[in-house]
Amino acid sequence: MNIEVSTVKGFQDFLPPESLKRQTVKKIIEKNFKLYGFLPIETPVVEFDELMKSDTLEAEDEAVSDRFRLQDRAKRNLGLRYEFTFQLARIFKENPNIKLPFRRYQIGEVFRDEPTGSKRFRQFTQCDADIVGESSIDADAECLSLVSDILKELKINAEIQVNNRKLLNSIIASVQIENPMNVMRELDKIDKIGEDAIKVNLQKYADKNQILTLFKLLEKSLEFFKENAFDGAKELEELMEKCSNYGVKLEFNPFMVRGFGYYTGDIFEIRIEGQKETIGAGGRYDKVVGKYLGKEIPAVGISFGLERVSELAKVEAEATQVIIISLSQDKESIKLAKKLRKSNVSCVVEFGKPGKALDYANSLQIPYAIFIGEEEIEKGKLKLKDMKSGEEKYLTEKQVLKALIK
């Protein structure tokens, strides 16, 4: 029997050095989540399919319709989680006494049965931070400051674009176009198919004058919408003011739509200048978390994919720090390895030929090599080699530890 030995389309492996870079990026993200007071949670990959559906098909996002469906032995309809947000509604139904505001973060795998591409996969790692139970725009600003700090540390130059769903609804209503959801669906495609194609598509829902007026309005400044009392404009202005206190600059993008099913206020996207795709997004969703409790629980969050962020990050991967090369001094080499590991210095010990050991170190980009042979034992010193510069020094064990401990 011939077995196809390959990854399934839309899924991928991560091997060194890429896997090391991912781990470094993940650590930076998680560190910042914790610095902002977010606490970790973990949720199952498998949920009841019924919990994943939107309340109405009209408001169903692609992510929801592209969910993986499956059945267990009891023929129950299940599915793989396509994101983390919908799981919060179940968590609050099962744990109604969670102290609010609840600041949670989660980093884990999500799955979508969607068409694949060079940067679109069916399994990816999502990094989420949410503040549940806080209606103030201060919470929105905290999320944007958090993501700004993460991007700075990863050395990613990105722009944070914002809009407001109330404002968008208000703009569409002012032009007296019916079916605002259909209008938003079309506007959401603007980066993919362009403005002209959107105007043609909108003729199914509006006349040419309405479409012309809508696009003229969408080119106006936030100040215009505030002066003319458009709903949601004041919220956006407040968000911008609060973010300026954090030193975070925002760009107003009135064309931004985001998820149809649940956003209720401010919405955000993180974009690389000159590129159409987003590397992160989020917003306020006040009608999701409390839906099984029959009440409204305000919530806001930000989310980004580890794969895209890792690709753009300019960070040095945390490789193994040192290789210990035993020149027939195995006992002393192991003794040193134990001391280094106790001091949180990662190392490997090689007992074979030095040339082969150095090749191995270069292949894994290990920055330092320590040689332990008869000469080193007699001198009471270790030979430390900088693998990048080729410089070699004889140092005491104490000096080696000082040089390697970061």
N, C-alpha and C positions, 0 to 999 in steps of 0.2 A: 504494500500500500504506500503510495506517494503522499507524503505530508508536506504541506507548504510551510517551510520554516521561515517565517517573516512576521513582523508586527502587523497587527490588523490595521487597515487603512484608518487614518485619523488618530492613531495612538503612537507613542514614541518612547524610546529609551533615552536616558540621560547618563552618559559616562564621563569620567574625568577627561579633560579639565572642566567641561561644561557643568557637570554635577557639582563640582566644588564651588564654582561661581554662583550657582543657584543657592547653595547652602549659605554662602556668605551674604547674598542679597536677602535671603529669608531671615537670617539672624538680625540684619539691620532693620528690616521691616518690623519684626517682632519686638525688638528693643524699643523702637519708637512707639509702638502700640502700648507697651507697658509704661513708658515715660508719660503718656497722656492718661494713665489710669484705667486703660481698658483691660478687662480680665478675660482669660481664655475660656472658651467652651468647645466641646466636641459633640458632633451629632452623627447619627447613622447615615451611611451612604444610601441605604434603601429606605423608602417611605411608601405609604399607601398612595396609590395613583390618584385617588380622590382628593387628597390633601394638596396635590401639585397643580390641580386644574385651576383656571381662573373662574371667578364667579359667573362671568359671561364670556361667550366665545368672541363677541365683538371686541372685548378688551384684552383678548389673549395675545401675549407677546410671542415672538418667534421662539424665544428660549423655552417657553412653556410648551408650545406645540411640537418642538423638536426634542422633547424629553424621551429618554429610553424607557420603554415599557417592558415589563416582565411579569411572570407568574411564579408563585412558589408551588410546592407539592399539593397544597390545599386549594389550588386554583384561585388564590386571592390576587387581585390586580395590584401590582406594585410597580415601582419605577426607581431609577437612579436619580439622586438629587441633581438638579440642573443649576442650582445656586443655593445660598444659605438663608436668604431673607424669608422665604415662605415658611421655613422651619420654625422661625420665631413665634408664629401664631400657634403652632402646636405646643411649643415649649411653655408659653404663657398660659395656655389652657390647662396643661398638666401641672404647672407650677405657678398658680395665680398669686402667691405671696412673695414673689421675687421683689426685693427692695428696689424702688425706683429713685433716681434714674439708674438704669442698668447699662453699664458701658461694657460691651463685650467685643472680643475679636475672635476671629477664626481663620485659620490657614489650612486649606485642604483641597481634595480633589472634587471636581464637579464634572458632569457628563452631559453632552448634548449630541443627539443623533442628527447632525446637520451636515450639509455639504462641506467637504474639506478643501483646504487650499494651502498655499505655502506658509501662511500664518494662522490658519484656522484648523483646530484639532477638536476631536470629540471628547478628549479628556484633557483637562488643564487644571492648574492649581490656582485657586482664587484666594485673595487676601482681603478680608472684610473687617471693618470696624464700624460699630453701630452704637448710637446712644438712644435708648428706649425710655420713654416716660418723661421727656424734656421737650416742651413746646417752644421754648425760647430759641431765637435765632442764634444765641450764644452757642448752642450745640452744633448748628450748621457750620459756624465759624471755626469751632474746635476741630471738626472733621477736615476742613480745608487747610487749616494750619498744620494739622498732623501730616496730611499728604504732601504739603509743601516742604516740611522738614525731611520727610523720607526722600523726596526727589533731590533735595540739596545734597544729602549725604551720599546718594547714589550717583551724584554728578550728572543728572539728567535734566537738560534744559527743556522745560515744558511750560505750556500755557494752561491756566485753569479758566475754562469758559463756564459761564453761568446763565441760567434763564429761570423762569418761574412758570409752573403749569397754570396757575391762576391767571397770570398775565397773558399767556398764550390763548387760553380759553376766552379771555376778555377781548383780545384782539380779533379773534375769529367771530365772536358774537357781535362786535361792533360793525362788522361788514355784513351782518345778517345772513351768513351762510349756515344752512342747516347741516346736520351730520358733522359736527366738529371733529369726532373721532376719525372719520374718513379723511378729513382735511389734514389732520395731524399725521396720519399714516403716510400721506403723500409728501408732506414737508420733511418727514423723517428720512426720505430717500434722496434728499437734495445733494448730499456728498457723493452718492453713487451715480445718479443719472443727470444731475444738473438742473438749473433753474428753468430752462425752456421746457424740458420734458415734464417737469412738475406742473407748470402752467397748463400744458395740454391735458395732463391727467386730471387736473382739478375741474376741467370743463364738465366732468360727469356730475359735479356737485354744485357748481356755481356758474354764473354768467361771466362774460369777459370783463365787465366793469367791476364786478365784485373781486375777481382775481387780481385785477390791476390795483385796486384800492388796497387789497390785502398785502400785496408785495411792497407797495409804497409805505404802508404802515410798518412793515417788518424791517424797513431800512431806517426807521426813526431811532433816536437816542433814548436811553432810559429816562433822561430828564423830561423828554416830551411825554412819555407815558405817565410819569409821576405828576406833571403839571395838569394833565388831562384826566387825572383820577382813575387810571386803569387799575383794576384789581391786581394785586401781586407786585406792582411796581415799587410800592413803599417797602415791602419785605426785601426785595432785591437791593434796594438802596441801603437798608439797614445792614444787610449781609456784607455789602462792600465796605461800609464804615467800620464794622466790627473786625473784618479781615485786615483792614489797614492798621488796626491796633497791634496785630500780629506781624505786620510787615509783609502781608500776603496781597499780591495784586491779582485782581480778577478782570476778566474780559466779558462783556455782555454779548451774548449771541442769541438774538430773538428767534432764530430758526431752530434752535435746539428743542427736541421733543422728549427724548428718552422713553422709558417703558410706558406703554399705554395703560397697563392694568392697575398700577398702584401709586405712582407719584402724585403728590397733592400740593406741593409748594415749590421751594427752591430745588433746582436740579443742576448738576455739575458734570463736566467732562474734562478730562486731562488729555491734552493733545500736544504732539510734537509739532513745532512750527513747520508749515509747508507740507504736512502729511494729513491725510483725510481720516485715517483710523484713530480711534481713541485708545489710550493705554490704561485708562481708569475712568470710573464714573460713579455717580451716586445721586442722592437727593433726599428730600423729605417724603415720607410715606406714612401718613397719620391714620390710615384706615385699614392697615394690614394686620398688625400685631394683635389687636384685641378682637378680631372678627369672630372667634369661637367663644369669646366671653360676652359678646353682645354689647361691647362698649368700645369707644375710641381711645387708643393709647398712642400718643404722639411718638414718632421715631424718625431718625435721620441717620444716614450712613454713607460710607464710601467704600468702593471695591475696586481692586485691580488684579490683573492676571500676572502671576509670577513669571511666566514664560517671556512675555513682551518686555517686562521691566528688567528682567535679567539680561536680555539681549542688548538693551540700551545702556545698562548700568556701566559706569567706568570705575570698577572696584577691583582690587587685587584679590583673587581667590585664596582662601586659606588652605594652602597645600601643606603636606607633611613638612615640618620645619627642618629636620636634620636626619641624615643617614649616618649611622655608626658603622664603620668598616673595621671588622676584627681581623687583625693580622696575626692569627694564631693566639689571640688573647680573648677567647670566648667568654670566660668567667668575668673578666674585668669589663668587657663590652656589655654584657647583660646587666652587671651591677650599675654601670653608668646609665643604661637605658631605663632602669627602674627609678633612678634618681631624677632623670629628666621628666619622665612621665608623672612622677609625684609632684613635680614643679609645673605641671601643665604644659610641658614642651613635647609636642608630638614627634615621634621618631620611629625609625625602623633600624633593625640590625641586620647587616649582611656578613655572612661568614665565608663567602667564596673569594673569587679573584677580585682584586681592587678595581681593575679596568672594567669588569662587568658590572660591579657595584656602582661605579661612577656613571656608566651609561644608563643604568636603571634610574639613578638620581636625576640625571638630565631629562629623561623621558617623562618623569613626573614633576619636573620643575621644582625639585627640592633645593632650597637655597644654600644649605650648609652640609658639609661632610666632616665627620670626626674620625681620625685614624687612631687606632690603638694597637701598637706593636711593641716589640721588645724595647726599641729606642725610647718610645714614649713612657714606658713603665720605668726605665732607668732614670729618665730626666724628671719623672714625677709630674710631667705635663702632657697635655693632649694637643694633637695637631688639628687645628680647625681650618677648614678650607671654605672660602667664599666661592660658591659655584658660578656666580655671575662674573666676578672680576678675576677669579683664579688665584687671589691672594691667599697665602697660607701663614698662619701664626701658631707659635707654641704658647699655650696658655694653661694656667692652673685650672683645676676643675671648677673652682669658685668663679674664676674669670669667664669660663665658658658658659656657666649658668647665667651670669650677669649679661653676657652678650646675647644669649638666646631668649631669655625671659622678657616678653614684651610688656 
